[in-house]
Amino acid sequence: MAPLRFVLNDEDVEITSISATETLLDYLRLTRRLRGSKEGCAEGDCGACTVLVGRLRGGELRYETVNACICFVGMLHGAHVVTIEHLSPAAGPLHPVQQAMVDYHGSQCGFCTPGIVMSLYALWMQTPRPSVAEIEVALQGNLCRCTGYAPIVRAGQAMSSYGEVAADPLMAHRKAMVTRLKALNDGVTVDIGEGKDRLIVPGSVDELAEIYAANPGATLVSGATDVGLWVTKFMRDIGPMIYIGGLEALQTITETDGALTLGAGVSYTQARGPIVKHFPQLTELWDRIGGAQVRNAGTVGANIANGSPIGDTPPPFIALDAHVILRRGKERREVKLREFFLAYGKQDRQPGEFVETVILPYLPAGEQLACYKLTKRKDEDISALCGAFRVFVNDGGTVGMVRIAFGGMAATPKRAKAVEEALVGKPWTSATIEAAPPAFAADYQPITDMRASKDYRLLAAQNLLRRFHLETTGSVERLSKAVA
């Protein structure tokens, strides 16, 4: 078996022994003494630890921002890690992004600044002259407590006046780095350590299936946007750990005549284009899944496989009658997503079985879809509840079909079957909608927690149905014109 290998700034790194739960941030600050990346929240929220990770995808090298605090070192095999120290030599001059931050007064205490610079750096390489909206999206995952974002945004607009992207080392030396990373991505399985410290990086999906079937108690990790918190917040041992985020065969996206098929390893960032193309009603939801760092790392398959009651994708996917393909060894089976979630922390997934593919049927003509996410703040990745609604209204004005699903209302993402029954066959009118709320209590008995009270959740769910009805009948537009 091969050792763990990656490139850190300009240095080739080879590791034969490391804890499965050692985070990249700890490795950088404690082992490598690279302390420019700061530790703030340790849960992927504040962005102070942001670094760039470059990976080969389809033979091309793409750099994306990542939260080092919840990224395990074992997830870096075959990658190029770029820290704030790599942007400019110790004696200067500053990098164009750094100089723009200085000149436009984008930093006060400076604690958050390295992470903000790295997020702007990633944006600059992809979009040299970004708009304000693009800068705001790039900084969704970076919290600034003292400076204020106005000067930071102005610095982002001015970045290219300090230097051309083509002259940046990551761009100028890209071909050489591609060659280095191809040599590391040789398809050989990494297997180091023992027991809870064992780390496995399969070289192929077939090897993953074989290894996981033989080690069903291992933890599968793709983006670690959830599992990372098991370690940093709950101090759990997750080893043996099997890292699957580097398997390109799990990152396929297929658009057929009837459905969009996503490999389980497709990140939110990778999926956005096809999702917006085929399900434009999910655009707002997709852009509110954490910050850019979370969307770059988190995957569609893991969001389903983890079975979280507040996962963002299950409600709309259930409403769309999505299916998942499960694999164990060489055997595969297809399960309807609405039947996949059995109880809190329990899914219809056998030991050694993993989610391989997610299938999303397209919305038939004439049907309407909407999804709403309620959180304490706009860009928060943890929701109080998330509701998805799908309806077909017959020519006579009655409800021919309806699908309603919620996350955050029960122990699992769940359909509102009683509410659906209260609507099907009835006129799609405000009177029908106002008669439906009692059915919510039959479907859900929500809890009270730090995100919301049970009474709020129940009332909010009922109000979201009212909102969906108003939007689908055009009443919202008529009301807004009347108020104006």
N, C-alpha and C positions, 0 to 999 in steps of 0.2 A: 504494500500500500504506500501511496505517496504522502509526503508531508503537506502541510498547509502553506501555500505560497501566494504572495501578492506583492505589489509595488507600493511603497510608502514614499510619497513625494518622488525622489529620484533613486531611492534605495530598494534593491530586491530583498524581500523578507522571506525567510523560510523557517517555519515553526513545526517542531515535532512533538511538543508537549505544551498544552495550555488548557485551562479550565473551559468547559463548554459554555459557561455563563460569564466569562470575562467580556466586558463591554469594550468597544473600540475606544470610548472616552477614557476609561481607566487605563487601557493599554497605552494610549497616547500620553496621558499626563503622568502616570506613575512609572511605567516601564521605559518609555522613550523620552520622557522629560520634555515633551512638546506641549507646553501649557498655555498656548494661545487660545485653544478651544476651551471654553469655560463650562463648568457644571452648574446648572441652575435648578431646573425642576426634576431632572432624572426620570422624566416620563414622556419626553418627546413633545412637549408643549411650548417651551419658551424659545427654542432655537439658538441658545447661546453656544451650543456645542456643534453647530452645523459644520459639516465638512462636505467635500465633493467626493463621490465615488464614481469612477469611470468603469464601464463594463462593455464588453463586446456583444453586440446584438446584430445578428445577420452579417457579421464580418465588419460592422461599423462600430466605432468607439463613441459612446455617449456618456457625458458627465451629468450627474444629477445630485441635488442636495440630499443629505441624509442626516438624521439626528444620531450623532455618535453615542449618545447616552443609552440608547436602546438598540443599538446595532452591535451584535456580538462579533468578536474577532473571527470566529469560525465562518461568518457569512462573507468573508472577503476573498475567498480563494479565487485566483485568476483576475482580480480587480486592481484598479489603480486608485489609491487613497490620496487625496490632496488636502492638506491642512493649511491654515492661515499662514504658517511659517514659509510656505513654498511660494507665496505670491511675490515677494521681493527679497533681495539679499539684505543681510543684517545692517549693512552700511548704506542701504538705499540704492537707487531712488525708490519711492513708493510705487506700488502698482497703480494704474489709472483709477481703479475703483477706490482704492485707499486714499489717493490724493483728492479725488472728488469729495469723499466724506470729510476730509480735513477742511478743504476750502469752503464747503457749504455748511460747515458747523453741524455735521451729522452725528457728533458724539459728545457726551458729557462725561458720565462716570466711566464709560468705555467697556463695561462688563459685557453688554450685549453686542458690542461693535464687531468683534470677529465673526460672529455668526451672521450678522447682517451683511457684512462685506462678502462672505462666501455665497450668500443667497443672491446678492446683486452680481457677483462674479459669474455665477451660473447663468443668470439672466442675460448679462452682457455678451457672453459667448454665443448664446442662441439668438438674441435680439439686441444688436448693438445700440440701437436708438429706440428704446422702449417707450410706450405711452404711460401715462400715469396709472391707468387701469392695469397694465401689465406689471408695473412695479408693485402695485398694491397686492396683486395675486402672488407675486414672487415672495413677498414679505408676510404672507398670511401666517406662516409658522414661526415668525420672529417677533418676540415681545420686547418693546422698548419702554422702559418705565420713566425715563427722565427727559430725554432729548425732545421727544415728540416726532411724529413721522414727517411733518412738512419739510424740514431741511434734509431728511434722508431721501425723500422722494425727489427733491431738487438735485441732490447728488446723483441719484440714479438716472435722471434725465441728462446730466452733464458728463457721464462716464466716458463716452466716446470722444469728447473733445480733448481728453488727456492721452489718448492712444488708440491705435487701431487693433481690432480683435485679431487680425491676421498675424500680427507681430507677437502675440502672447505665446509663451512657451508651450502651453497645452495645445495650441493650434499649430504652431510652427513645427513641433516635434511629434505631431500626431501619428504619422506613419511609423516612426520608430517605436512609439509606445504600442501601436497595434501589433507590431511584430513581437514585442516583448510579451504582451498579454496572450497572444496566440500560443506562444511556447509554454505558458503556464496552464492554459486551458487545453490540456492534452487528452482529456477524457478519462483519466485514471482516477479511480475512487480514492478519496482521502479518508483515512481511518486511523485516528490517533487517540491515545488515552484509554482509560478503562473506567467501568462503572459510571458514576454520575458525571465524571469528567470526560467521558468518551464523546468524541466528535466525529461524525461521518458526513462526508460530502460526496454523494453518489455521482458517478461519471455519466450516468444515463438514467432515463425513466425506468427502463427494464431493471437496472441494478437497484434503483430505489424500491421498486415493487418487491424485489427479492429480499432486500435488506430489511424493509419494514415488516414484511410477513414473518421474518425470522426474529424481529425485535419489536413486537407490537407495543411494548411499554415505552418505547422511545418517543420523544417529542419532535414532531415535524415543525420546522421553522422556515418561513419564506421571507416575510418582511420584518417580523418581530415587533410590529406596532402594537400588538396586544401582549404577546408572550414576553416581550422585553420588560413590561411592567410586572409580570409575575416574579421576575428576578429583582428588579430595582426597588419595587414597592413591597412585595410580599416575601422576598428572600427565599423563594422556592428553588429547589434543585430541579432542573428540567432535563438533565442528562440521563441516558445518552441522548444527544441532540443530532438530528438528521437535517441538514440544511438543503433545501430544495430550490431556493430562489435563483440559483444560477443555471437551472436546467432550461435551455431554450425550447426544448420540446414541450414544456408545460406553458410556454408563452405564445402559443399560436393563436391567431385570430382568424376565423373563417366566416365569410359572409355568403350564405347560400340564398336561394330563393325564398326559403321559408323561415330561416332562423339565423341568429347571430350566435356563433359558438366561440366561447372563450376558454383557453387553457386555464387551469386553476392557478398557474403562476403569473398570469397577466396582472400587472399592477394597475392601480386606478389611473395613473398617468397614461399608460399604454392603452387602456380601454376607453379613455375619454372620447377620442375621435369617433370610433364606431358606435359608441353609446349615444352620443349626441346626434349622429347621422340617422340612426334608426329609431331612437327614442328621445326626441328633442325635449319631451316633457320632463326628462330626468336631468337636464342640464344644470339647473340650480342646485339640486341635491348633490350632484357629482362634484360641483365646485365648492361645496361646503363640507366635504369629507376631509376634516383636518386641514393642515397647511400643506404646502408643496412638498415638504420633506416626508410627511405621512403618505401622501398620494404617490410619491415616487417609490416608496418601499412597500406599502401595504398592497395586498393582492385580493382579487375577487374571490378566489377559491378559499383562502384562509378566512375571509370574513364570513363565509358560509360554514366552513368546517368547524370553526371555533364554537359555533352555536350560541353566540352571545345574544341575550334577549334584546339588546339595543344596537345590534349590527345595522348599518345603514342600507345594505343592498337587499337583505331578505324580504322586507315588505314589498318593494316594487317588483322584485323578481317573482314572489309568490303571486302577486296580482297578474303577472304576465304568464302564469302557468309554466314557469321555468322547470327544467329537469337538470339533474346532475348525474354524471357518469362516475361511479365508484369503481375502484380497482383494488384487487388483492391478488398479488402474484400475477398470473396471466389471465385471471378471470375478471370480467367486468359486468356490472349490472347498472341499470338505469332506474333512478328513483325520482318521483315528483318532489319538487322542493317543499311543497306544502305538507308532505308526509315525512320529510327528512327529520324535522325537529320533534322529538318525542317528549322530552321533559327538560328541566333546567340541567344543563351540562351533559345531556344525553341526546345523541342523534342516532338515526338508523345507519350506523356504521360499525361494522364488525372489527374485531381486533386485527390489526395489520392492513386495514382497508383505508384508502385515502381518496379524496375528491380529485379526480383527474380532469374533468371537463364540466363546464356549465353551458347549458343550451337555453337560449332566450328566443322563443317564437316571436315573430313580428306581430305588431298590433293589427288585427284585421281592419279593413276599411269600415268606417262608420262608428268605430268604437273610440271612446275618449278615455284618456289616462292622465292622472296627476299624482304627484307625490309631495308631501309637505313634511319638513323636519323642524321641530320646535326645540330650541336650545336657549340657554341663558344669554349667550352672545352669538353673533352671527356666524363666526368662524369656529365655534366650538365643535370638537369631534364627538363629544359625548352628548347624546340627545336625551331630552325628557321623554319624547315619543316621536315616532316617525310613522306616518300613515300614507298608504297608497290606495288609490281608488281607480277603478276601471268600470265603465258602464257602456252598454249598448241600448239605445232607446229606439223602439220600433217606430214605424211610420205613424202609428196611431198614438204615439206619445207615451206608451207604457214601457216599463223596464223589461227588456228581453233577457239581459244578462248583466250581472254585476259581480265584481270581485273587490273585496276590501280586506286589507291586511295591515296589521300594526306591529311595530316593535316598541318595546318599552312599556307595554300594557300587560304583559303576562310573563311567565317564566321562559317562554320561547317566542320567537316571531310567530304570529298566529293570525289566521283568517277570522273575520267577524261573520261567522256563518249565520247567526241569529239575525244580525242586521241585514245581511244579504236576503234572507228569507222574508224579512219585513218589507223589502223593496221590490223584489221580482214580481212581475205581473201587475204592479201598481203604476198609476200615472207618475211620470217624473215631474212632480209638482212640489211646491213648498209645503203643501198640506201633508203629502206623503213623507217628506223629510222630517217635518215637525212631529210626526207620529212615531218615528223610528228610534229616538233616543232611549226609551226603556229597554230596547233589545241589546244595547251596549252592555248593560249590567249582566245580561245572560252570557255574553261572550267573554267579558273581562272582569277580573277583580284585581285592579292594579294596587301596587304598594306605594307607601310613602317613603321617599329616601331624599338624599341631598339634592337631587335634581328637580324633584317636584313632589307634590302631595298626591294621594290617590284621587281626591276630589278634583284637583286641577286636571289630572290626566283624563279622567272620565269626561269632564266637561269639555276639555280641549278636543278630544276625539269626536265628540258630538258636533262641536263647532266646525271642525275640519270637513265633516260631511256636508254641513250647511254651505261652507265655502265652495266645496267642489260642485255642489248643485248650482250655486249662483254663477260660478265661472262657466259651467257647461251650458247654461241657459242664456248667458249673456246678461244676466241681471246685474252683475258687478259693474260692467261697462255702463249700463243704463243708469245705475245708481250714482256712479262717479260723475256722469254728465249732469245729472239732476242737481247734485251738490255744487258743482262748478257754476 
